């Protein structure tokens, strides 16, 4: 494989591989909020993993929890 094609492929792959938090933030910004179910589908992870990602983002002041139990959604904290 020519070197230019290899580099172009690596750059394209790097752009696609956003972190889980970046994907969730991008989704929440474009949809005004995000739910745990959205995160499960978006990241293709288990309920536990989705909850862990969301908890971490709330703790780091990236997301704000709105509501409780089934009506819980999360919005991006504007800085």
PyMOL Python script that loads the backbone (N, CA, C, O; Angstrom):
from pymol import cmd

cmd.read_pdbstr("""\
ATOM      1  N   UNK A   1       0.853  -1.176   0.000  1.00  0.00           N
ATOM      2  CA  UNK A   1       0.000   0.000   0.000  1.00  0.00           C
ATOM      3  C   UNK A   1       0.899   1.240   0.000  1.00  0.00           C
ATOM      4  O   UNK A   1       1.824   1.337   0.807  1.00  0.00           O
ATOM      5  N   UNK A   2       0.634   2.174  -0.891  1.00  0.00           N
ATOM      6  CA  UNK A   2       1.425   3.408  -0.912  1.00  0.00           C
ATOM      7  C   UNK A   2       1.305   4.168   0.406  1.00  0.00           C
ATOM      8  O   UNK A   2       0.272   4.132   1.074  1.00  0.00           O
ATOM      9  N   UNK A   3       2.378   4.847   0.757  1.00  0.00           N
ATOM     10  CA  UNK A   3       2.438   5.571   2.033  1.00  0.00           C
ATOM     11  C   UNK A   3       1.332   6.624   2.156  1.00  0.00           C
ATOM     12  O   UNK A   3       0.748   6.773   3.230  1.00  0.00           O
ATOM     13  N   UNK A   4       1.035   7.353   1.082  1.00  0.00           N
ATOM     14  CA  UNK A   4       0.004   8.398   1.116  1.00  0.00           C
ATOM     15  C   UNK A   4      -1.364   7.813   1.463  1.00  0.00           C
ATOM     16  O   UNK A   4      -2.113   8.404   2.240  1.00  0.00           O
ATOM     17  N   UNK A   5      -1.692   6.647   0.887  1.00  0.00           N
ATOM     18  CA  UNK A   5      -2.968   5.993   1.185  1.00  0.00           C
ATOM     19  C   UNK A   5      -3.018   5.541   2.635  1.00  0.00           C
ATOM     20  O   UNK A   5      -4.057   5.650   3.287  1.00  0.00           O
ATOM     21  N   UNK A   6      -1.920   5.041   3.134  1.00  0.00           N
ATOM     22  CA  UNK A   6      -1.853   4.586   4.522  1.00  0.00           C
ATOM     23  C   UNK A   6      -2.087   5.751   5.480  1.00  0.00           C
ATOM     24  O   UNK A   6      -2.854   5.631   6.435  1.00  0.00           O
ATOM     25  N   UNK A   7      -1.435   6.861   5.227  1.00  0.00           N
ATOM     26  CA  UNK A   7      -1.602   8.046   6.077  1.00  0.00           C
ATOM     27  C   UNK A   7      -3.031   8.565   5.997  1.00  0.00           C
ATOM     28  O   UNK A   7      -3.621   8.908   7.021  1.00  0.00           O
ATOM     29  N   UNK A   8      -3.593   8.626   4.796  1.00  0.00           N
ATOM     30  CA  UNK A   8      -4.972   9.097   4.628  1.00  0.00           C
ATOM     31  C   UNK A   8      -5.937   8.192   5.389  1.00  0.00           C
ATOM     32  O   UNK A   8      -6.889   8.677   6.000  1.00  0.00           O
ATOM     33  N   UNK A   9      -5.702   6.901   5.357  1.00  0.00           N
ATOM     34  CA  UNK A   9      -6.546   5.950   6.086  1.00  0.00           C
ATOM     35  C   UNK A   9      -6.447   6.150   7.587  1.00  0.00           C
ATOM     36  O   UNK A   9      -7.459   6.097   8.285  1.00  0.00           O
ATOM     37  N   UNK A  10      -5.253   6.378   8.090  1.00  0.00           N
ATOM     38  CA  UNK A  10      -5.063   6.600   9.524  1.00  0.00           C
ATOM     39  C   UNK A  10      -5.732   7.887   9.986  1.00  0.00           C
ATOM     40  O   UNK A  10      -6.317   7.932  11.069  1.00  0.00           O
ATOM     41  N   UNK A  11      -5.650   8.930   9.172  1.00  0.00           N
ATOM     42  CA  UNK A  11      -6.285  10.205   9.512  1.00  0.00           C
ATOM     43  C   UNK A  11      -7.798  10.041   9.542  1.00  0.00           C
ATOM     44  O   UNK A  11      -8.455  10.545  10.453  1.00  0.00           O
ATOM     45  N   UNK A  12      -8.350   9.352   8.573  1.00  0.00           N
ATOM     46  CA  UNK A  12      -9.799   9.120   8.530  1.00  0.00           C
ATOM     47  C   UNK A  12     -10.242   8.305   9.741  1.00  0.00           C
ATOM     48  O   UNK A  12     -11.283   8.592  10.333  1.00  0.00           O
ATOM     49  N   UNK A  13      -9.467   7.301  10.111  1.00  0.00           N
ATOM     50  CA  UNK A  13      -9.802   6.473  11.267  1.00  0.00           C
ATOM     51  C   UNK A  13      -9.747   7.298  12.554  1.00  0.00           C
ATOM     52  O   UNK A  13     -10.603   7.140  13.424  1.00  0.00           O
ATOM     53  N   UNK A  14      -8.765   8.160  12.680  1.00  0.00           N
ATOM     54  CA  UNK A  14      -8.628   9.001  13.872  1.00  0.00           C
ATOM     55  C   UNK A  14      -9.822   9.934  14.020  1.00  0.00           C
ATOM     56  O   UNK A  14     -10.288  10.162  15.136  1.00  0.00           O
ATOM     57  N   UNK A  15     -10.323  10.477  12.916  1.00  0.00           N
ATOM     58  CA  UNK A  15     -11.472  11.368  12.968  1.00  0.00           C
ATOM     59  C   UNK A  15     -12.731  10.627  13.415  1.00  0.00           C
ATOM     60  O   UNK A  15     -13.572  11.192  14.115  1.00  0.00           O
ATOM     61  N   UNK A  16     -12.859   9.362  13.011  1.00  0.00           N
ATOM     62  CA  UNK A  16     -14.037   8.573  13.354  1.00  0.00           C
ATOM     63  C   UNK A  16     -14.010   8.117  14.805  1.00  0.00           C
ATOM     64  O   UNK A  16     -15.064   7.896  15.400  1.00  0.00           O
ATOM     65  N   UNK A  17     -12.830   7.972  15.379  1.00  0.00           N
ATOM     66  CA  UNK A  17     -12.714   7.403  16.715  1.00  0.00           C
ATOM     67  C   UNK A  17     -12.761   8.469  17.808  1.00  0.00           C
ATOM     68  O   UNK A  17     -11.794   8.670  18.542  1.00  0.00           O
ATOM     69  N   UNK A  18     -13.893   9.140  17.900  1.00  0.00           N
ATOM     70  CA  UNK A  18     -14.103  10.080  18.996  1.00  0.00           C
ATOM     71  C   UNK A  18     -14.244   9.290  20.285  1.00  0.00           C
ATOM     72  O   UNK A  18     -14.660   8.131  20.263  1.00  0.00           O
ATOM     73  N   UNK A  19     -13.905   9.898  21.390  1.00  0.00           N
ATOM     74  CA  UNK A  19     -14.079   9.214  22.662  1.00  0.00           C
ATOM     75  C   UNK A  19     -15.569   9.105  22.958  1.00  0.00           C
ATOM     76  O   UNK A  19     -16.386   9.795  22.348  1.00  0.00           O
ATOM     77  N   UNK A  20     -15.910   8.243  23.886  1.00  0.00           N
ATOM     78  CA  UNK A  20     -17.307   8.053  24.280  1.00  0.00           C
ATOM     79  C   UNK A  20     -17.900   9.366  24.762  1.00  0.00           C
ATOM     80  O   UNK A  20     -19.028   9.707  24.403  1.00  0.00           O
ATOM     81  N   UNK A  21     -17.158  10.098  25.564  1.00  0.00           N
ATOM     82  CA  UNK A  21     -17.650  11.369  26.093  1.00  0.00           C
ATOM     83  C   UNK A  21     -17.886  12.377  24.975  1.00  0.00           C
ATOM     84  O   UNK A  21     -18.877  13.107  24.998  1.00  0.00           O
ATOM     85  N   UNK A  22     -16.989  12.424  24.005  1.00  0.00           N
ATOM     86  CA  UNK A  22     -17.154  13.358  22.887  1.00  0.00           C
ATOM     87  C   UNK A  22     -18.407  13.021  22.079  1.00  0.00           C
ATOM     88  O   UNK A  22     -19.143  13.914  21.662  1.00  0.00           O
ATOM     89  N   UNK A  23     -18.642  11.734  21.864  1.00  0.00           N
ATOM     90  CA  UNK A  23     -19.835  11.321  21.128  1.00  0.00           C
ATOM     91  C   UNK A  23     -21.098  11.715  21.874  1.00  0.00           C
ATOM     92  O   UNK A  23     -22.045  12.217  21.269  1.00  0.00           O
ATOM     93  N   UNK A  24     -21.122  11.489  23.195  1.00  0.00           N
ATOM     94  CA  UNK A  24     -22.295  11.826  23.999  1.00  0.00           C
ATOM     95  C   UNK A  24     -22.525  13.335  24.001  1.00  0.00           C
ATOM     96  O   UNK A  24     -23.660  13.786  23.846  1.00  0.00           O
ATOM     97  N   UNK A  25     -21.463  14.119  24.173  1.00  0.00           N
ATOM     98  CA  UNK A  25     -21.596  15.582  24.160  1.00  0.00           C
ATOM     99  C   UNK A  25     -22.113  16.090  22.815  1.00  0.00           C
ATOM    100  O   UNK A  25     -22.987  16.955  22.763  1.00  0.00           O
ATOM    101  N   UNK A  26     -21.570  15.551  21.743  1.00  0.00           N
ATOM    102  CA  UNK A  26     -22.000  15.958  20.412  1.00  0.00           C
ATOM    103  C   UNK A  26     -23.485  15.642  20.208  1.00  0.00           C
ATOM    104  O   UNK A  26     -24.230  16.458  19.666  1.00  0.00           O
ATOM    105  N   UNK A  27     -23.907  14.458  20.645  1.00  0.00           N
ATOM    106  CA  UNK A  27     -25.316  14.055  20.525  1.00  0.00           C
ATOM    107  C   UNK A  27     -26.198  14.966  21.373  1.00  0.00           C
ATOM    108  O   UNK A  27     -27.235  15.436  20.905  1.00  0.00           O
ATOM    109  N   UNK A  28     -25.795  15.216  22.609  1.00  0.00           N
ATOM    110  CA  UNK A  28     -26.596  16.042  23.519  1.00  0.00           C
ATOM    111  C   UNK A  28     -26.731  17.465  22.988  1.00  0.00           C
ATOM    112  O   UNK A  28     -27.793  18.072  23.124  1.00  0.00           O
ATOM    113  N   UNK A  29     -25.686  18.000  22.395  1.00  0.00           N
ATOM    114  CA  UNK A  29     -25.744  19.355  21.841  1.00  0.00           C
ATOM    115  C   UNK A  29     -26.677  19.411  20.637  1.00  0.00           C
ATOM    116  O   UNK A  29     -27.441  20.366  20.490  1.00  0.00           O
ATOM    117  N   UNK A  30     -26.624  18.417  19.793  1.00  0.00           N
ATOM    118  CA  UNK A  30     -27.440  18.458  18.581  1.00  0.00           C
ATOM    119  C   UNK A  30     -28.903  18.102  18.843  1.00  0.00           C
ATOM    120  O   UNK A  30     -29.778  18.482  18.065  1.00  0.00           O
ATOM    121  N   UNK A  31     -29.179  17.376  19.930  1.00  0.00           N
ATOM    122  CA  UNK A  31     -30.554  16.974  20.247  1.00  0.00           C
ATOM    123  C   UNK A  31     -31.108  17.676  21.484  1.00  0.00           C
ATOM    124  O   UNK A  31     -32.208  17.348  21.928  1.00  0.00           O
ATOM    125  N   UNK A  32     -30.396  18.603  22.034  1.00  0.00           N
ATOM    126  CA  UNK A  32     -30.727  19.397  23.231  1.00  0.00           C
ATOM    127  C   UNK A  32     -30.674  18.608  24.531  1.00  0.00           C
ATOM    128  O   UNK A  32     -30.589  19.215  25.598  1.00  0.00           O
ATOM    129  N   UNK A  33     -30.721  17.285  24.485  1.00  0.00           N
ATOM    130  CA  UNK A  33     -30.546  16.464  25.690  1.00  0.00           C
ATOM    131  C   UNK A  33     -30.221  15.039  25.262  1.00  0.00           C
ATOM    132  O   UNK A  33     -30.301  14.686  24.085  1.00  0.00           O
ATOM    133  N   UNK A  34     -29.851  14.230  26.252  1.00  0.00           N
ATOM    134  CA  UNK A  34     -29.529  12.831  25.989  1.00  0.00           C
ATOM    135  C   UNK A  34     -30.064  11.998  27.151  1.00  0.00           C
ATOM    136  O   UNK A  34     -30.083  12.462  28.291  1.00  0.00           O
ATOM    137  N   UNK A  35     -30.495  10.778  26.868  1.00  0.00           N
ATOM    138  CA  UNK A  35     -30.957   9.856  27.904  1.00  0.00           C
ATOM    139  C   UNK A  35     -30.006   8.670  27.965  1.00  0.00           C
ATOM    140  O   UNK A  35     -29.155   8.495  27.093  1.00  0.00           O
ATOM    141  N   UNK A  36     -30.161   7.858  29.007  1.00  0.00           N
ATOM    142  CA  UNK A  36     -29.324   6.664  29.115  1.00  0.00           C
ATOM    143  C   UNK A  36     -29.569   5.743  27.924  1.00  0.00           C
ATOM    144  O   UNK A  36     -28.627   5.147  27.402  1.00  0.00           O
ATOM    145  N   UNK A  37     -30.804   5.622  27.495  1.00  0.00           N
ATOM    146  CA  UNK A  37     -31.123   4.780  26.331  1.00  0.00           C
ATOM    147  C   UNK A  37     -30.418   5.281  25.075  1.00  0.00           C
ATOM    148  O   UNK A  37     -29.945   4.489  24.260  1.00  0.00           O
ATOM    149  N   UNK A  38     -30.352   6.601  24.928  1.00  0.00           N
ATOM    150  CA  UNK A  38     -29.638   7.178  23.784  1.00  0.00           C
ATOM    151  C   UNK A  38     -28.166   6.782  23.824  1.00  0.00           C
ATOM    152  O   UNK A  38     -27.584   6.423  22.800  1.00  0.00           O
ATOM    153  N   UNK A  39     -27.570   6.851  25.007  1.00  0.00           N
ATOM    154  CA  UNK A  39     -26.154   6.521  25.159  1.00  0.00           C
ATOM    155  C   UNK A  39     -25.914   5.042  24.855  1.00  0.00           C
ATOM    156  O   UNK A  39     -24.915   4.689  24.227  1.00  0.00           O
ATOM    157  N   UNK A  40     -26.826   4.182  25.299  1.00  0.00           N
ATOM    158  CA  UNK A  40     -26.704   2.744  25.022  1.00  0.00           C
ATOM    159  C   UNK A  40     -26.657   2.497  23.519  1.00  0.00           C
ATOM    160  O   UNK A  40     -25.809   1.748  23.034  1.00  0.00           O
ATOM    161  N   UNK A  41     -27.568   3.127  22.785  1.00  0.00           N
ATOM    162  CA  UNK A  41     -27.611   2.952  21.333  1.00  0.00           C
ATOM    163  C   UNK A  41     -26.425   3.624  20.644  1.00  0.00           C
ATOM    164  O   UNK A  41     -25.816   3.049  19.743  1.00  0.00           O
ATOM    165  N   UNK A  42     -26.106   4.830  21.068  1.00  0.00           N
ATOM    166  CA  UNK A  42     -25.032   5.599  20.446  1.00  0.00           C
ATOM    167  C   UNK A  42     -23.679   4.901  20.565  1.00  0.00           C
ATOM    168  O   UNK A  42     -22.930   4.808  19.593  1.00  0.00           O
ATOM    169  N   UNK A  43     -23.378   4.418  21.758  1.00  0.00           N
ATOM    170  CA  UNK A  43     -22.065   3.809  22.008  1.00  0.00           C
ATOM    171  C   UNK A  43     -22.063   2.296  21.832  1.00  0.00           C
ATOM    172  O   UNK A  43     -21.005   1.668  21.835  1.00  0.00           O
ATOM    173  N   UNK A  44     -23.267   1.703  21.677  1.00  0.00           N
ATOM    174  CA  UNK A  44     -23.414   0.258  21.572  1.00  0.00           C
ATOM    175  C   UNK A  44     -22.782  -0.438  22.775  1.00  0.00           C
ATOM    176  O   UNK A  44     -21.922  -1.309  22.639  1.00  0.00           O
ATOM    177  N   UNK A  45     -23.247  -0.016  23.976  1.00  0.00           N
ATOM    178  CA  UNK A  45     -22.722  -0.552  25.229  1.00  0.00           C
ATOM    179  C   UNK A  45     -23.881  -1.037  26.104  1.00  0.00           C
ATOM    180  O   UNK A  45     -25.052  -0.856  25.769  1.00  0.00           O
ATOM    181  N   UNK A  46     -23.527  -1.651  27.222  1.00  0.00           N
ATOM    182  CA  UNK A  46     -24.529  -2.145  28.168  1.00  0.00           C
ATOM    183  C   UNK A  46     -25.114  -0.991  28.980  1.00  0.00           C
ATOM    184  O   UNK A  46     -24.601   0.128  28.963  1.00  0.00           O
ATOM    185  N   UNK A  47     -26.193  -1.292  29.685  1.00  0.00           N
ATOM    186  CA  UNK A  47     -26.826  -0.309  30.561  1.00  0.00           C
ATOM    187  C   UNK A  47     -25.838   0.174  31.615  1.00  0.00           C
ATOM    188  O   UNK A  47     -25.752   1.371  31.890  1.00  0.00           O
ATOM    189  N   UNK A  48     -25.096  -0.753  32.201  1.00  0.00           N
ATOM    190  CA  UNK A  48     -24.128  -0.402  33.238  1.00  0.00           C
ATOM    191  C   UNK A  48     -23.063   0.556  32.699  1.00  0.00           C
ATOM    192  O   UNK A  48     -22.742   1.559  33.337  1.00  0.00           O
ATOM    193  N   UNK A  49     -22.523   0.243  31.533  1.00  0.00           N
ATOM    194  CA  UNK A  49     -21.472   1.077  30.950  1.00  0.00           C
ATOM    195  C   UNK A  49     -22.012   2.463  30.602  1.00  0.00           C
ATOM    196  O   UNK A  49     -21.342   3.467  30.840  1.00  0.00           O
ATOM    197  N   UNK A  50     -23.208   2.521  30.046  1.00  0.00           N
ATOM    198  CA  UNK A  50     -23.820   3.815  29.722  1.00  0.00           C
ATOM    199  C   UNK A  50     -24.002   4.647  30.985  1.00  0.00           C
ATOM    200  O   UNK A  50     -23.718   5.845  30.988  1.00  0.00           O
ATOM    201  N   UNK A  51     -24.470   4.022  32.048  1.00  0.00           N
ATOM    202  CA  UNK A  51     -24.663   4.728  33.316  1.00  0.00           C
ATOM    203  C   UNK A  51     -23.337   5.232  33.862  1.00  0.00           C
ATOM    204  O   UNK A  51     -23.263   6.344  34.386  1.00  0.00           O
ATOM    205  N   UNK A  52     -22.298   4.430  33.744  1.00  0.00           N
ATOM    206  CA  UNK A  52     -20.977   4.813  34.232  1.00  0.00           C
ATOM    207  C   UNK A  52     -20.436   6.021  33.456  1.00  0.00           C
ATOM    208  O   UNK A  52     -19.878   6.941  34.055  1.00  0.00           O
ATOM    209  N   UNK A  53     -20.596   6.021  32.145  1.00  0.00           N
ATOM    210  CA  UNK A  53     -20.138   7.143  31.317  1.00  0.00           C
ATOM    211  C   UNK A  53     -20.886   8.410  31.705  1.00  0.00           C
ATOM    212  O   UNK A  53     -20.281   9.472  31.855  1.00  0.00           O
ATOM    213  N   UNK A  54     -22.209   8.298  31.869  1.00  0.00           N
ATOM    214  CA  UNK A  54     -23.014   9.469  32.230  1.00  0.00           C
ATOM    215  C   UNK A  54     -22.644   9.990  33.611  1.00  0.00           C
ATOM    216  O   UNK A  54     -22.499  11.198  33.799  1.00  0.00           O
ATOM    217  N   UNK A  55     -22.488   9.084  34.586  1.00  0.00           N
ATOM    218  CA  UNK A  55     -22.105   9.510  35.947  1.00  0.00           C
ATOM    219  C   UNK A  55     -20.796  10.270  35.931  1.00  0.00           C
ATOM    220  O   UNK A  55     -20.659  11.297  36.597  1.00  0.00           O
ATOM    221  N   UNK A  56     -19.837   9.773  35.177  1.00  0.00           N
ATOM    222  CA  UNK A  56     -18.524  10.424  35.079  1.00  0.00           C
ATOM    223  C   UNK A  56     -18.666  11.822  34.476  1.00  0.00           C
ATOM    224  O   UNK A  56     -18.020  12.767  34.929  1.00  0.00           O
ATOM    225  N   UNK A  57     -19.505  11.946  33.461  1.00  0.00           N
ATOM    226  CA  UNK A  57     -19.691  13.234  32.804  1.00  0.00           C
ATOM    227  C   UNK A  57     -20.417  14.222  33.715  1.00  0.00           C
ATOM    228  O   UNK A  57     -20.124  15.418  33.684  1.00  0.00           O
ATOM    229  N   UNK A  58     -21.353  13.740  34.519  1.00  0.00           N
ATOM    230  CA  UNK A  58     -22.041  14.610  35.485  1.00  0.00           C
ATOM    231  C   UNK A  58     -21.049  15.060  36.552  1.00  0.00           C
ATOM    232  O   UNK A  58     -21.027  16.231  36.931  1.00  0.00           O
ATOM    233  N   UNK A  59     -20.235  14.133  37.031  1.00  0.00           N
ATOM    234  CA  UNK A  59     -19.235  14.449  38.060  1.00  0.00           C
ATOM    235  C   UNK A  59     -18.228  15.484  37.555  1.00  0.00           C
ATOM    236  O   UNK A  59     -17.777  16.337  38.320  1.00  0.00           O
ATOM    237  N   UNK A  60     -17.877  15.410  36.275  1.00  0.00           N
ATOM    238  CA  UNK A  60     -16.909  16.332  35.680  1.00  0.00           C
ATOM    239  C   UNK A  60     -17.554  17.611  35.148  1.00  0.00           C
ATOM    240  O   UNK A  60     -16.918  18.383  34.430  1.00  0.00           O
ATOM    241  N   UNK A  61     -18.822  17.829  35.507  1.00  0.00           N
ATOM    242  CA  UNK A  61     -19.565  19.024  35.101  1.00  0.00           C
ATOM    243  C   UNK A  61     -19.654  19.219  33.593  1.00  0.00           C
ATOM    244  O   UNK A  61     -19.601  20.346  33.102  1.00  0.00           O
ATOM    245  N   UNK A  62     -19.787  18.128  32.870  1.00  0.00           N
ATOM    246  CA  UNK A  62     -20.017  18.203  31.433  1.00  0.00           C
ATOM    247  C   UNK A  62     -21.503  18.114  31.122  1.00  0.00           C
ATOM    248  O   UNK A  62     -21.988  18.736  30.177  1.00  0.00           O
ATOM    249  N   UNK A  63     -22.231  17.323  31.939  1.00  0.00           N
ATOM    250  CA  UNK A  63     -23.668  17.160  31.774  1.00  0.00           C
ATOM    251  C   UNK A  63     -24.379  17.505  33.077  1.00  0.00           C
ATOM    252  O   UNK A  63     -23.813  17.381  34.163  1.00  0.00           O
ATOM    253  N   UNK A  64     -25.634  17.942  32.946  1.00  0.00           N
ATOM    254  CA  UNK A  64     -26.475  18.233  34.096  1.00  0.00           C
ATOM    255  C   UNK A  64     -27.660  17.274  34.072  1.00  0.00           C
ATOM    256  O   UNK A  64     -28.318  17.116  33.044  1.00  0.00           O
ATOM    257  N   UNK A  65     -27.931  16.633  35.215  1.00  0.00           N
ATOM    258  CA  UNK A  65     -29.060  15.716  35.309  1.00  0.00           C
ATOM    259  C   UNK A  65     -30.354  16.495  35.506  1.00  0.00           C
ATOM    260  O   UNK A  65     -30.425  17.397  36.341  1.00  0.00           O
ATOM    261  N   UNK A  66     -31.363  16.143  34.741  1.00  0.00           N
ATOM    262  CA  UNK A  66     -32.687  16.749  34.845  1.00  0.00           C
ATOM    263  C   UNK A  66     -33.706  15.640  35.081  1.00  0.00           C
ATOM    264  O   UNK A  66     -33.801  14.710  34.281  1.00  0.00           O
ATOM    265  N   UNK A  67     -34.457  15.725  36.154  1.00  0.00           N
ATOM    266  CA  UNK A  67     -35.466  14.713  36.446  1.00  0.00           C
ATOM    267  C   UNK A  67     -34.909  13.543  37.231  1.00  0.00           C
ATOM    268  O   UNK A  67     -33.723  13.486  37.553  1.00  0.00           O
ATOM    269  N   UNK A  68     -35.797  12.616  37.527  1.00  0.00           N
ATOM    270  CA  UNK A  68     -35.437  11.407  38.278  1.00  0.00           C
ATOM    271  C   UNK A  68     -36.076  10.191  37.621  1.00  0.00           C
ATOM    272  O   UNK A  68     -37.049  10.308  36.877  1.00  0.00           O
ATOM    273  N   UNK A  69     -35.523   9.046  37.902  1.00  0.00           N
ATOM    274  CA  UNK A  69     -36.045   7.741  37.454  1.00  0.00           C
ATOM    275  C   UNK A  69     -36.241   7.709  35.937  1.00  0.00           C
ATOM    276  O   UNK A  69     -35.323   8.046  35.190  1.00  0.00           O
ATOM    277  N   UNK A  70     -37.418   7.310  35.478  1.00  0.00           N
ATOM    278  CA  UNK A  70     -37.651   7.126  34.040  1.00  0.00           C
ATOM    279  C   UNK A  70     -37.620   8.419  33.243  1.00  0.00           C
ATOM    280  O   UNK A  70     -37.356   8.400  32.041  1.00  0.00           O
ATOM    281  N   UNK A  71     -37.883   9.532  33.894  1.00  0.00           N
ATOM    282  CA  UNK A  71     -37.935  10.799  33.160  1.00  0.00           C
ATOM    283  C   UNK A  71     -36.597  11.543  33.170  1.00  0.00           C
ATOM    284  O   UNK A  71     -36.547  12.731  32.851  1.00  0.00           O
ATOM    285  N   UNK A  72     -35.522  10.856  33.532  1.00  0.00           N
ATOM    286  CA  UNK A  72     -34.208  11.501  33.608  1.00  0.00           C
ATOM    287  C   UNK A  72     -33.639  11.742  32.211  1.00  0.00           C
ATOM    288  O   UNK A  72     -33.640  10.854  31.359  1.00  0.00           O
ATOM    289  N   UNK A  73     -33.157  12.956  32.000  1.00  0.00           N
ATOM    290  CA  UNK A  73     -32.366  13.250  30.808  1.00  0.00           C
ATOM    291  C   UNK A  73     -31.221  14.162  31.241  1.00  0.00           C
ATOM    292  O   UNK A  73     -31.201  14.672  32.362  1.00  0.00           O
ATOM    293  N   UNK A  74     -30.296  14.352  30.353  1.00  0.00           N
ATOM    294  CA  UNK A  74     -29.084  15.113  30.682  1.00  0.00           C
ATOM    295  C   UNK A  74     -28.864  16.161  29.611  1.00  0.00           C
ATOM    296  O   UNK A  74     -29.031  15.896  28.420  1.00  0.00           O
ATOM    297  N   UNK A  75     -28.485  17.362  30.048  1.00  0.00           N
ATOM    298  CA  UNK A  75     -28.190  18.449  29.117  1.00  0.00           C
ATOM    299  C   UNK A  75     -26.746  18.900  29.303  1.00  0.00           C
ATOM    300  O   UNK A  75     -26.149  18.704  30.361  1.00  0.00           O
ATOM    301  N   UNK A  76     -26.205  19.503  28.264  1.00  0.00           N
ATOM    302  CA  UNK A  76     -24.820  19.984  28.293  1.00  0.00           C
ATOM    303  C   UNK A  76     -24.758  21.235  29.148  1.00  0.00           C
ATOM    304  O   UNK A  76     -25.592  22.131  29.019  1.00  0.00           O
ATOM    305  N   UNK A  77     -23.763  21.288  30.021  1.00  0.00           N
ATOM    306  CA  UNK A  77     -23.542  22.469  30.842  1.00  0.00           C
ATOM    307  C   UNK A  77     -22.731  23.464  30.014  1.00  0.00           C
ATOM    308  O   UNK A  77     -21.626  23.162  29.563  1.00  0.00           O
ATOM    309  N   UNK A  78     -23.287  24.627  29.827  1.00  0.00           N
ATOM    310  CA  UNK A  78     -22.610  25.678  29.056  1.00  0.00           C
ATOM    311  C   UNK A  78     -21.589  26.371  29.939  1.00  0.00           C
ATOM    312  O   UNK A  78     -21.898  26.737  31.073  1.00  0.00           O
ATOM    313  N   UNK A  79     -20.389  26.553  29.439  1.00  0.00           N
ATOM    314  CA  UNK A  79     -19.333  27.201  30.211  1.00  0.00           C
ATOM    315  C   UNK A  79     -18.983  28.532  29.633  1.00  0.00           C
ATOM    316  O   UNK A  79     -18.109  29.223  30.157  1.00  0.00           O
TER     317      UNK A  79
END
""", "prot")
cmd.dss("prot")
cmd.show_as("cartoon", "prot")
cmd.util.cbc("prot")
cmd.orient("prot")
